[in-house]
Amino acid sequence: MMGVEPRGMSETFVVVGGDAAGMAAASKAKRDDPELEIVVFEKGQWVSYGACGLPYYIKGEIQSLHDLVSVTPAEFREGRDIDLRTGHEVVAIDPDERAVTAEIVDGDDDRVGETVTQPYDHLLIATGAEATVPPIAGIDREGVYTLGSMSDGKELREYVARAREDRSLQQPDRGPACQYLEECRGPVGVVGGGYIGIEMAEALAANGFEVHLFQRGDRVLKNFSEATSEAVVEHLHEQDVVVHLDAGVEELAPAETAVNEETAPVGAVVTADDRVPVEMVLVGTGVRPRTALAESAGIECGETGAIATDAYHETNVPDVYAAGDCAETTHVVSGAPVYIPLALTANRHGRAIGQTVAGTPTEGGPVAGTAAVKAFEIEASRTGILDHERAREAGFDPVSKTITANSRAGYYPEGGTVTVTLTADRDSERVLGASLVSEYGEGAVHRSHAIVGAITEGATVSALENYDLAYAPPFNTTWDPILVAAKVLAGQLRE
Ligand SMILES: Cc1cc2nc3c(=O)[nH]c(=O)nc-3n(C[C@H](O)[C@H](O)[C@H](O)COP(=O)(O)OP(=O)(O)OC[C@H]3O[C@@H](n4cnc5c(N)ncnc54)[C@H](O)[C@@H]3O)c2cc1C
């Protein structure tokens, strides 16, 4: 059955996808122009949720999925006057008719299966990304999970809860990993050493599982510096996580004792050199932009595979915007289109689109690819371009230096160290990127923000060296570790 919603007198802004980018745009547009009619279609039931918190929900530090929601559907509908339609999946966009078609896929009433057509004056595609599922034999077996959505998070938490209740597979206490459980079980496998893999290794180990992390290349967190990757691997080992490097997974196999091998749940992770028995596998090998809806409407993707946009986040189709994990953006150092799906970018670009649609053309700005991760008791961050090959592709002659310095005054009773890798261009001395790692709470992540400033403004290493940073013994040394790194790198560039 097809229903056509009448076009009102005021302009209509339609948003596809009700999370970070979509709801930021809807809220800002409504705030700036209360006359705008705003319709948001979200295929699921959750809106404005923080997927970033899912590993901590699975770990047990956050008690309810509802705690991850920043604004509820009721608040959007009643408080912000946004026509939010959950359980509605947009299945087609017709740019000529300036209308979208949505199918009701979920809900309490008997309208499930119906379609509605909604005209738009402005349209935002904010369909996000989905977890990639690599073509590994056995990837469909029961007991293999990904973590890309709230429902994935719910399933994994339920798995952990079942494991906690199951006393039949008790193992002896495994030391520091067993903070939350008297009994340990496992082993479990995590495939992928990116930030989600590492956060999940912590979440599972904290629940008593013996965790094996498999990484195809020779280091985890490959977008960070080698020094950061090494520090994280060393710490994972200290926390009893077994890290298998250069261990491309060839198969997720059944247990050797399985009666029916085809239908059996996962029982082992098989690499070229190893066969590790596991009872569950979390696959965290990355995400890909959800672009099928856009592409079927003639909206173009760029070389990165994500939706291409201009500085105002408008696609090749007039009045159709794209933002967040489904869209490309521009790198602040290289000026090239990049696909770096992160939460602040989605929020910032969504907000800019809301402002544009409400009448003030606004650019969301480029990104530096700044990211942070916590791994048990250490923290790490990265920003800009660190990889020398990528820097050369962008036309730079990169030089990097790594230093380790005290995080607080040496005489101060607490403290640790911060390791900083700083990369700059040899000729211009421009700061290109940085990667920092420290004990958790010793400031690697917050320190990196000063370097983000330098990168964004195109500052030289010598300028960074002279940044007037705050100093007091409980926070740093007189020369903060990032100033030390800048000083050492500047010295090398002058040689
Ligand atoms: C486990 C995990 C941890 C993360 N941790 C961090 C972190 O620490 N820091 C960080 O910066 N980022 C992190 N991220 C990434 C961050 O969550 C995303 O960058 C952000 O959510 C992107 O927002 P978005 O609105 O673009 O897309 P999404 O959050 O993916 O939302 C897209 C929405 O669109 C809906 N949708 C899709 N297609 C349709 C359709 N056809 N019709 C209707 N609705 C549709 C989907 O159901 C979804 O709700 C993490 C992500 C995950 C999964």
Ligand as a Chemical Component Dictionary entry (heavy atoms), coordinates in Angstrom:
data_LIG
# 
_chem_comp.id                   LIG 
_chem_comp.type                 NON-POLYMER 
_chem_comp.pdbx_formal_charge   0 
_chem_comp.three_letter_code    LIG 
# 
loop_
_chem_comp_atom.comp_id 
_chem_comp_atom.atom_id 
_chem_comp_atom.alt_atom_id 
_chem_comp_atom.type_symbol 
_chem_comp_atom.charge 
_chem_comp_atom.model_Cartn_x 
_chem_comp_atom.model_Cartn_y 
_chem_comp_atom.model_Cartn_z 
_chem_comp_atom.pdbx_ordinal 
LIG C1  C1  C 0 31.716 -0.225 18.633 1  
LIG C2  C2  C 0 31.967 1.137  18.084 2  
LIG C3  C3  C 0 32.814 1.994  18.768 3  
LIG C4  C4  C 0 33.065 3.257  18.254 4  
LIG N1  N1  N 0 33.900 4.079  18.963 5  
LIG C5  C5  C 0 34.165 5.315  18.476 6  
LIG C6  C6  C 0 34.996 6.202  19.209 7  
LIG O1  O1  O 0 35.502 5.863  20.290 8  
LIG N2  N2  N 0 35.230 7.441  18.684 9  
LIG C7  C7  C 0 34.678 7.848  17.498 10 
LIG O2  O2  O 0 34.898 8.991  17.072 11 
LIG N3  N3  N 0 33.857 7.028  16.793 12 
LIG C8  C8  C 0 33.595 5.779  17.258 13 
LIG N4  N4  N 0 32.755 4.953  16.559 14 
LIG C9  C9  C 0 32.188 5.437  15.273 15 
LIG C10 C10 C 0 30.963 6.301  15.506 16 
LIG O3  O3  O 0 30.028 5.571  16.226 17 
LIG C11 C11 C 0 30.417 6.736  14.149 18 
LIG O4  O4  O 0 31.396 7.536  13.523 19 
LIG C12 C12 C 0 29.117 7.522  14.233 20 
LIG O5  O5  O 0 28.112 6.798  14.880 21 
LIG C13 C13 C 0 28.645 7.859  12.823 22 
LIG O6  O6  O 0 27.374 8.435  12.862 23 
LIG P1  P1  P 0 26.430 8.419  11.594 24 
LIG O7  O7  O 0 25.215 9.174  11.969 25 
LIG O8  O8  O 0 27.186 8.828  10.395 26 
LIG O9  O9  O 0 26.117 6.871  11.321 27 
LIG P2  P2  P 0 25.467 5.744  12.225 28 
LIG O10 O10 O 0 25.778 5.969  13.646 29 
LIG O11 O11 O 0 25.898 4.462  11.611 30 
LIG O12 O12 O 0 23.920 5.932  11.998 31 
LIG C14 C14 C 0 23.313 5.691  10.761 32 
LIG C15 C15 C 0 21.844 5.365  11.009 33 
LIG O13 O13 O 0 21.191 5.283  9.761  34 
LIG C16 C16 C 0 20.224 4.242  9.824  35 
LIG N5  N5  N 0 19.935 3.840  8.442  36 
LIG C17 C17 C 0 20.782 3.271  7.562  37 
LIG N6  N6  N 0 20.192 3.087  6.378  38 
LIG C18 C18 C 0 18.920 3.539  6.505  39 
LIG C19 C19 C 0 17.805 3.624  5.619  40 
LIG N7  N7  N 0 17.886 3.217  4.355  41 
LIG N8  N8  N 0 16.653 4.146  6.098  42 
LIG C20 C20 C 0 16.554 4.578  7.375  43 
LIG N9  N9  N 0 17.571 4.523  8.251  44 
LIG C21 C21 C 0 18.743 4.018  7.819  45 
LIG C22 C22 C 0 20.908 3.179  10.666 46 
LIG O14 O14 O 0 19.965 2.295  11.246 47 
LIG C23 C23 C 0 21.635 4.034  11.700 48 
LIG O15 O15 O 0 20.880 4.230  12.868 49 
LIG C24 C24 C 0 32.463 3.684  17.041 50 
LIG C25 C25 C 0 31.593 2.823  16.356 51 
LIG C26 C26 C 0 31.356 1.568  16.869 52 
LIG C27 C27 C 0 30.421 0.650  16.128 53 
# 
loop_
_chem_comp_bond.comp_id 
_chem_comp_bond.atom_id_1 
_chem_comp_bond.atom_id_2 
_chem_comp_bond.value_order 
_chem_comp_bond.pdbx_ordinal 
LIG C1  C2  SING 1  
LIG C2  C3  SING 2  
LIG C2  C26 DOUB 3  
LIG C3  C4  DOUB 4  
LIG C4  N1  SING 5  
LIG C4  C24 SING 6  
LIG N1  C5  DOUB 7  
LIG C5  C6  SING 8  
LIG C5  C8  SING 9  
LIG C6  O1  DOUB 10 
LIG C6  N2  SING 11 
LIG N2  C7  SING 12 
LIG C7  O2  DOUB 13 
LIG C7  N3  SING 14 
LIG N3  C8  DOUB 15 
LIG C8  N4  SING 16 
LIG N4  C9  SING 17 
LIG N4  C24 SING 18 
LIG C9  C10 SING 19 
LIG C10 O3  SING 20 
LIG C10 C11 SING 21 
LIG C11 O4  SING 22 
LIG C11 C12 SING 23 
LIG C12 O5  SING 24 
LIG C12 C13 SING 25 
LIG C13 O6  SING 26 
LIG O6  P1  SING 27 
LIG P1  O7  DOUB 28 
LIG P1  O8  SING 29 
LIG P1  O9  SING 30 
LIG O9  P2  SING 31 
LIG P2  O10 DOUB 32 
LIG P2  O11 SING 33 
LIG P2  O12 SING 34 
LIG O12 C14 SING 35 
LIG C14 C15 SING 36 
LIG C15 O13 SING 37 
LIG C15 C23 SING 38 
LIG O13 C16 SING 39 
LIG C16 N5  SING 40 
LIG C16 C22 SING 41 
LIG N5  C17 SING 42 
LIG N5  C21 SING 43 
LIG C17 N6  DOUB 44 
LIG N6  C18 SING 45 
LIG C18 C19 SING 46 
LIG C18 C21 DOUB 47 
LIG C19 N7  SING 48 
LIG C19 N8  DOUB 49 
LIG N8  C20 SING 50 
LIG C20 N9  DOUB 51 
LIG N9  C21 SING 52 
LIG C22 O14 SING 53 
LIG C22 C23 SING 54 
LIG C23 O15 SING 55 
LIG C24 C25 DOUB 56 
LIG C25 C26 SING 57 
LIG C26 C27 SING 58 
# 
